[in-house]
Amino acid sequence: MRDLHALLTPRHALGPLEIRRENLAFVTLPASNLRGFLTELRDTQGFSHLVLLTAVDWLEEGQFQLTYMMNNRARDLTLGVRVMLDRTTAQMDSIHDLWPTAATYQRELKEMFGITFPGSPRLDEEFILEGWTDLPPYRRDFDSLAYSQQTYAERPGRVTHDPREYMKSKLYPGG
C-alpha cells in the first residue's frame, strides 16, 4: 500500500496513508480528484471491485465524508477512499458508469443524507422511504425523537425507561 500511495500521490493530491492492517488502508483526497483516482485504481492498479459507498455526517464541521471502499481481489487489498463535501451543497460526481452498482449506493445516500449525484440513474425515485417529505433521516440534525412523537401515538400501558437509569439498575442492582 505504501508503494501505491507513493506512486499515486503526485498525480491525485492524496492525503496521508492510514494503514489499519496489512491489507486495509484509507486515504483522503480532494473531491475534484476522485473520479480520476478511482479510474486509475480500477484500470491500472487492479482495484476492480467497489465494495461499498457510504457517508458520515460531520455536522459540527459542516461536512459529509463519502467513503468508497475499493478492493483488489488478486492481491487481497482494500483501500478506503475518502472525500469531504460541504453539507450545504452536498453534491458529488456519479461513478455509476465506472461501477453500475454505485447507482444503488448513490440512491440510498440521496434519500438518507440528501447528497446528490447528478446523472446517476433513478436518483429521484423513492428507494427506501416511500412518501418521505421530512429532512433526510441520517442527517445528524434530524430529530428522530420529535419525529416519532409527532408521527406515532403513545401506546397506553407501555412503560418507557430512561436508558441510562435502566442500564444502571440492571448492571448495579441495589446501588
N, C-alpha and C positions, 0 to 999 in steps of 0.2 A: 504494500500500500504506500509506503514511503517513496518508493521509486515512481509509482504512478503519480503521486502528489507532486513530486519534484518536476516531472515531465510536463504536467498539465497546468501548473500554477502560472507560468508566464503567459500562457495563451488565454486563461479564463479568470484571472484575478482571484484565485482560491484563497480562502482564509486558512488558518492553521488546521492541520490534520489532527483529529481527535480519535485516537485508537482506543477502542473499548475492549477488544480481544484480538487475537491474531488474525481472524478473518472478518472482522467488523470494525468499520471506522466511519466517521462523519466529517463532512466538510461544508462550509458555508461559502456562498458566492453571491455576487450581485444578481438580482432577478433578471436583469438585461442579458446576462451571460448564460442563463440556464439552458436555453434551447441548444446553443452551440456545444455546451459542455455535455449534455445528455446525448446528443447526436454523436459526438466523438467517443464517449464511453461505449455506446452501442456499436458503432461502425468500426472502431479500431482497437478497442480495449476489451471486447468480449462481454460487456455488461448488457446482455440481451434480454434480461427479464426485469420488468417493472414489478416489484413485489408489492408495493404499497405506496399510496399517496395520501398523506394525512395533514392535518393542520393543528396548530396550537394558538390559542388566543392570548397574547401578551397585552392585556387590557391596559395595565399601568404604563407600558411603553408605547401604546398606540399602534401596535403592530400585530400582524399574523405571521406565524412561521409555517411555511409549507415544507414538508419533508418528503422527498422522493427516495424510496428505498430501492436501490438497483443491485442486481445480482449477476455475478459471473459464475455460471454453474460449472464450467470446466475447471476453474481454479478455486471454487468454493469460497468466493469473496463477496461480501455485501458492503455496499457503500451507501450511506445515508447522505443525500444531497439536500442541503437546507438553503432556502431563500427567505428573506424577510419582506413583507408587504405592509404598506401603510393601511391601517384599518379603515380610514375614511374613503379611500378609493377601492381597496380590496379587489384588485384585478390582476390576473396572471395569464400569460400566453398559454393556449391549449397545446397539449402534446399528444392529442388523440391520433394524430396522423403518424406519430412515431410508434406509439403503443395503443392500439384500439381500446384496450381495457382501461386506459386512463379516462375515457369518456365517462365511465360509471363512477369512478372516484370523483371526477370533477362535478358531476351532477349532485353527488352527495354533499360535497363541500359548498356548493352553491346554495343548496337547501338548508343545510345545518349551520353554516357560518356566514352566508351571504357573499362569499368570494366568487367573482365571475371569471369565466374563461371564454372570452369571445371566440366564436367559431366552433365551439365544442357542440357536437350534435345533441339534440333533445335537452339542452341545458335548462330551458324554461318550463319543461313539462314537470308535473308533480312526480315525485320519486318515492319518498317515504311518508311525508307529511301531507296527506290529502286534505285540501281545503285550508291549509295553514296560512294565516294572514299576519301573524304577530312577528316580532323580532326573531331572527333565526335562533333556535333554542340552544345551540352550542356556544353562542357568544357569551362571554362571562358577564355581560351586563344584562342578560336576560334573567328576570326574577322568576324562577320556577315556583317558589312558594306563592307569590302573588298570583301567578297564572293559575295554579291549581285551586287556590281559594276562590278565584273569580269563576272558574270553569266548572268545578265539581262541588256538589252539595255535601255538607258534613253528614256523615252517617251516624245516626243516634246509637248510643251504647258503645261506640268504639272509643277505646282509651288510647290516648297519644302520650308517649313518654318523651321527655327531653332526652336526647341520645346520650349526652354527657352524664347526666344523673343516672339514667338507666344502666349504662355500662359500669359506672362506678359501683352501683348496688350489686351488680352481678359479679364483678371482679373482686370487690371488697365487702362481702356481706357482713353486716354488723358493725361497720365502722370504717 
